[in-house]
Amino acid sequence: MSTSNSPSRKTQEFTWLTFPGYCYDLVRNGVSEAVQRLRMREAIQHLVFFSREYPLLFVCTIAIILTTAFPITLFFLFIMCSVIFGFTGLVLIEGALITTGSLVVCGFIGSLLVILLVATASLLVGYFGFSQVYNLF
Protein backbone atom coordinates (compact mmCIF):
# COMPACT_ATOMS: atom_id res chain seq x y z
CA MET A 1 0.00 0.00 0.00
CA SER A 2 1.31 3.39 -0.88
CA THR A 3 0.29 6.45 1.03
CA SER A 4 0.32 9.69 -0.88
CA ASN A 5 -0.40 13.22 0.14
CA SER A 6 -2.63 13.91 -2.86
CA PRO A 7 -6.31 14.38 -2.08
CA SER A 8 -8.73 11.70 -3.18
CA ARG A 9 -11.41 12.36 -5.73
CA LYS A 10 -14.15 12.53 -3.14
CA THR A 11 -12.43 14.96 -0.81
CA GLN A 12 -10.69 17.61 -2.86
CA GLU A 13 -8.80 20.46 -1.31
CA PHE A 14 -10.75 23.74 -1.36
CA THR A 15 -9.17 26.36 -3.56
CA TRP A 16 -10.45 29.61 -5.00
CA LEU A 17 -10.80 27.90 -8.37
CA THR A 18 -13.47 25.59 -6.93
CA PHE A 19 -15.41 28.44 -5.29
CA PRO A 20 -17.68 29.26 -8.31
CA GLY A 21 -18.59 25.59 -8.62
CA TYR A 22 -19.32 25.48 -4.89
CA CYS A 23 -21.59 28.53 -5.21
CA TYR A 24 -23.35 27.00 -8.22
CA ASP A 25 -23.96 23.75 -6.32
CA LEU A 26 -25.19 25.69 -3.29
CA VAL A 27 -27.70 27.70 -5.34
CA ARG A 28 -28.83 24.65 -7.33
CA ASN A 29 -29.43 22.64 -4.15
CA GLY A 30 -31.27 25.55 -2.54
CA VAL A 31 -33.53 26.03 -5.56
CA SER A 32 -34.34 22.33 -5.83
CA GLU A 33 -35.11 22.22 -2.10
CA ALA A 34 -37.40 25.26 -2.41
CA VAL A 35 -39.17 23.71 -5.42
CA GLN A 36 -39.81 20.53 -3.43
CA ARG A 37 -40.88 22.35 -0.26
CA LEU A 38 -43.24 24.75 -2.03
CA ARG A 39 -44.56 22.06 -4.41
CA MET A 40 -43.80 24.21 -7.44
CA ARG A 41 -44.15 21.29 -9.90
CA GLU A 42 -47.77 20.84 -8.84
CA ALA A 43 -48.42 24.56 -9.19
CA ILE A 44 -46.92 24.59 -12.69
CA GLN A 45 -49.07 21.60 -13.66
CA HIS A 46 -52.17 23.48 -12.42
CA LEU A 47 -51.13 26.53 -14.46
CA VAL A 48 -50.69 24.40 -17.58
CA PHE A 49 -54.11 22.83 -17.03
CA PHE A 50 -55.67 26.28 -16.47
CA SER A 51 -54.02 27.67 -19.62
CA ARG A 52 -55.40 24.79 -21.70
CA GLU A 53 -58.87 25.11 -20.18
CA TYR A 54 -59.18 28.94 -20.36
CA PRO A 55 -56.57 30.29 -22.83
CA LEU A 56 -58.01 33.81 -23.21
CA LEU A 57 -58.37 34.34 -19.47
CA PHE A 58 -54.84 32.99 -18.94
CA VAL A 59 -53.35 35.39 -21.55
CA CYS A 60 -55.23 38.35 -20.03
CA THR A 61 -54.05 37.40 -16.52
CA ILE A 62 -50.43 37.13 -17.66
CA ALA A 63 -50.72 40.47 -19.50
CA ILE A 64 -52.13 42.18 -16.40
CA ILE A 65 -49.40 40.70 -14.19
CA LEU A 66 -46.64 41.79 -16.59
CA THR A 67 -48.02 45.29 -17.14
CA THR A 68 -48.31 45.74 -13.38
CA ALA A 69 -44.92 44.25 -12.56
CA PHE A 70 -42.98 46.13 -15.26
CA PRO A 71 -43.34 49.67 -13.80
CA ILE A 72 -42.78 48.41 -10.27
CA THR A 73 -39.62 46.60 -11.40
CA LEU A 74 -38.39 49.71 -13.20
CA PHE A 75 -39.09 51.81 -10.12
CA PHE A 76 -37.10 49.49 -7.85
CA LEU A 77 -34.31 49.33 -10.44
CA PHE A 78 -34.23 53.14 -10.51
CA ILE A 79 -34.08 53.26 -6.70
CA MET A 80 -31.23 50.74 -6.56
CA CYS A 81 -29.30 52.57 -9.29
CA SER A 82 -29.83 55.87 -7.50
CA VAL A 83 -28.50 54.43 -4.25
CA ILE A 84 -25.48 52.86 -5.94
CA PHE A 85 -24.71 55.95 -8.02
CA GLY A 86 -25.25 58.14 -4.97
CA PHE A 87 -22.67 56.30 -2.93
CA THR A 88 -20.17 55.99 -5.76
CA GLY A 89 -20.83 59.57 -6.82
CA LEU A 90 -20.20 60.72 -3.26
CA VAL A 91 -16.91 58.89 -3.26
CA LEU A 92 -15.98 60.26 -6.68
CA ILE A 93 -16.95 63.82 -5.81
CA GLU A 94 -15.14 63.59 -2.49
CA GLY A 95 -12.07 62.24 -4.27
CA ALA A 96 -12.28 65.05 -6.83
CA LEU A 97 -12.54 67.65 -4.07
CA ILE A 98 -9.56 66.19 -2.22
CA THR A 99 -7.55 66.07 -5.45
CA THR A 100 -8.46 69.64 -6.36
CA GLY A 101 -7.70 70.87 -2.85
CA SER A 102 -4.34 69.13 -2.76
CA LEU A 103 -3.48 70.55 -6.18
CA VAL A 104 -4.34 74.06 -4.97
CA VAL A 105 -2.29 73.63 -1.79
CA CYS A 106 0.66 72.17 -3.69
CA GLY A 107 0.41 74.98 -6.25
CA PHE A 108 0.34 77.58 -3.49
CA ILE A 109 3.33 76.05 -1.68
CA GLY A 110 5.18 75.63 -4.99
CA SER A 111 4.56 79.24 -5.98
CA LEU A 112 5.77 80.39 -2.55
CA LEU A 113 8.95 78.35 -3.01
CA VAL A 114 9.52 79.83 -6.46
CA ILE A 115 8.92 83.37 -5.14
CA LEU A 116 11.29 82.67 -2.23
CA LEU A 117 13.99 81.32 -4.55
CA VAL A 118 13.63 84.24 -6.99
CA ALA A 119 13.71 86.78 -4.13
CA THR A 120 16.76 85.10 -2.56
CA ALA A 121 18.56 84.95 -5.90
CA SER A 122 17.70 88.62 -6.59
CA LEU A 123 18.98 89.72 -3.18
CA LEU A 124 22.20 87.72 -3.61
CA VAL A 125 22.79 89.11 -7.11
CA GLY A 126 22.07 92.63 -5.86
CA TYR A 127 24.36 92.24 -2.86
CA PHE A 128 27.27 90.85 -4.87
CA GLY A 129 26.64 93.41 -7.63
CA PHE A 130 26.77 96.36 -5.23
CA SER A 131 29.78 94.86 -3.50
CA GLN A 132 31.64 94.69 -6.80
CA VAL A 133 30.58 98.19 -7.83
CA TYR A 134 31.53 99.84 -4.52
CA ASN A 135 34.48 97.52 -3.81
CA LEU A 136 33.17 96.35 -0.47
CA PHE A 137 35.39 93.27 -0.48
Disulfide bonds with the S-S distance in Angstrom:
none
